[in-house]
Amino acid sequence: MAALKLPTPKRIQMIAAALLFVLLAGCDSVEERAQRHYEKALELIERGQAGKAIIELRNAIDLNDQFAPARFEIAKLHEMERNISGAIGNYLKAIEINPHHVEARIRAANIFIMANELERAESNLD
């Protein structure tokens, strides 16, 4: 019967360092993961793959529901697909998160004008 060889202290240190590296490499913050989904969505939008981009944007928003740029991009895609309730909801959320988001305010106001909701349109332009 062969004797059981125990790992040397040097080998144990190397294994521990490798495990620590693997664990730390997989510890991206929620914001970083949301940003990666957002960037992937922008690439998909450029390639004309709106459906896949919406999925990536939803993933970003699921990770960080205060991510105004993702809200704005998904609102534009919803508007493009004539999903007006999805568009306006996300424009308004983007404005709530970032009150200085001028383009979201303009786009929301345009939707309200088309719906003949002039008071709501005006309130989004203030």
C-alpha positions in Angstrom: 0.0 0.0 0.0 1.4 3.4 -1.0 1.9 6.1 1.6 -0.5 9.1 1.4 1.5 12.2 0.4 0.4 15.4 2.2 0.7 18.6 0.2 3.5 20.9 1.1 2.9 24.2 2.8 4.1 25.9 -0.5 1.5 23.9 -2.5 -1.2 24.8 0.0 -0.4 28.5 -0.4 -0.5 28.2 -4.2 -3.9 26.5 -4.1 -5.3 29.0 -1.6 -4.0 31.9 -3.7 -5.6 30.4 -6.9 -8.9 29.9 -5.1 -8.9 33.4 -3.7 -8.2 34.8 -7.2 -11.1 32.8 -8.7 -13.4 34.0 -6.0 -12.4 37.7 -6.3 -12.6 37.6 -10.1 -16.3 36.5 -9.8 -17.2 39.3 -7.3 -18.3 42.0 -9.7 -20.5 44.6 -8.1 -24.2 44.7 -9.0 -23.5 48.1 -10.7 -20.8 46.6 -12.8 -23.0 43.7 -13.9 -25.8 46.1 -14.7 -23.4 48.2 -16.8 -22.2 45.1 -18.7 -25.9 44.3 -19.6 -26.4 47.9 -20.6 -23.3 47.9 -22.9 -24.3 44.6 -24.5 -27.8 46.1 -25.1 -26.3 49.1 -26.9 -24.3 46.8 -29.1 -27.5 44.8 -29.9 -29.3 48.0 -30.7 -26.6 49.0 -33.2 -27.0 45.6 -34.9 -30.8 46.1 -35.1 -31.6 43.4 -32.5 -34.2 45.3 -30.5 -35.7 42.2 -28.9 -32.4 40.9 -27.5 -31.5 44.5 -26.5 -34.7 44.7 -24.4 -33.8 41.5 -22.6 -30.3 42.9 -21.8 -31.8 46.2 -20.6 -34.4 44.4 -18.4 -31.5 42.4 -16.9 -29.7 45.7 -16.2 -32.8 47.2 -14.6 -33.4 44.0 -12.6 -29.9 44.5 -11.1 -30.2 48.2 -10.6 -33.7 49.7 -10.9 -32.2 53.2 -10.5 -30.2 52.9 -13.7 -31.6 55.9 -15.7 -29.7 55.3 -19.0 -31.1 51.7 -19.2 -34.6 53.0 -18.4 -34.2 55.6 -21.2 -33.0 53.1 -23.8 -35.7 50.6 -23.0 -38.3 53.4 -23.3 -37.0 54.3 -26.7 -37.2 50.7 -27.8 -40.8 50.3 -26.4 -41.8 53.5 -28.2 -40.3 52.2 -31.5 -42.4 49.0 -31.1 -45.5 51.1 -30.4 -45.6 49.9 -26.8 -46.6 53.3 -25.5 -47.4 52.3 -21.9 -43.9 50.7 -21.6 -42.3 53.7 -23.2 -44.0 56.3 -21.0 -43.5 54.3 -17.8 -39.8 54.0 -18.4 -39.4 57.6 -19.6 -41.1 58.8 -16.4 -38.9 56.5 -14.3 -35.8 57.8 -16.0 -36.9 61.4 -15.2 -37.7 60.4 -11.6 -34.2 59.0 -11.2 -32.5 61.9 -13.1 -34.7 65.0 -13.2 -32.2 66.7 -15.6 -32.6 64.1 -18.3 -33.8 66.5 -21.0 -34.3 64.0 -23.8 -36.5 61.7 -21.6 -38.6 64.8 -20.7 -39.0 65.8 -24.4 -39.9 62.3 -25.4 -42.4 61.9 -22.6 -44.0 65.3 -23.4 -44.3 64.3 -27.1 -46.2 61.1 -26.1 -48.5 63.1 -23.8 -49.1 65.6 -26.6 -50.1 62.8 -29.0 -52.5 61.5 -26.3 -53.9 65.1 -26.0 -52.8 65.2 -22.3 -51.4 68.7 -22.6 -51.1 69.4 -18.9 -49.0 66.3 -18.4 -46.9 67.3 -21.4 -46.3 70.7 -20.0 -45.4 69.3 -16.6 -42.7 67.2 -18.2 -41.1 70.2 -19.8 -40.9 72.3 -16.7 
